[in-house]
């Protein structure tokens, strides 16, 4: 069975982002060689990255213009990405994305088990 790993930067008091989605300037204070190396190690062991719509849109906007080893990994076929959505347009322009289509109330939930 595969592992499901959640990876977030959150302060002790629960602060994740500012008043708007992807208002994350404080992340820059934490990013450095150690966190980059940790990120690369985790990415190399992952079969797939799974995002919801808002996270996917923010990640795609950031990583398609970013530089460095993590950006290189995120923008190549090495790291497959998946996201939920109902249309092909939902996958956007980010390469190597698998769109998971499911009508939440009409189809059985087959996503509970990682295969």
C-alpha positions, 0 to 999 in steps of 0.5 A, a space after each residue: 500500500 502506498 503512503 499519503 504524505 501531507 506537506 505544509 508550512 504552518 506556524 505554531 499558531 496555525 498561520 498558513 497564508 494571508 488574507 488571500 489565497 497564496 499570500 505566502 511571503 513568510 515562506 521565503 523566510 523559511 526556504 533555504 538549502 536544508 528545506 530544499 534538500 528535504 523537498 527534493 528527497 521527498 519528491 524523489 520518493 513520491 509516485 504522484 503529487 495530488 492537489 485540490 483546485 486552489 492548491 493546484 492553481 497556486 502551485 502551477 502559477 509558482 513552479 512554472 516560473 520558478 528556478 532551481 532544482 525543485 522547480 526543475 523536478 516540478 516542471 518535468 515528467 519526473 513528478 506526476 501531478 494529479 488534481 480533481 476537476 470535471 473538465 479537461 480545461 481544469 488541468 490547465 497548462 502545467 505539463 504531466 497532469 492527470 485529471 481525476 474526474 468524478 461527480 461527487 454525488 453520482 459516482 461511488 467514491 473509489 478514491 479512498 484506497 491508494 493503489 
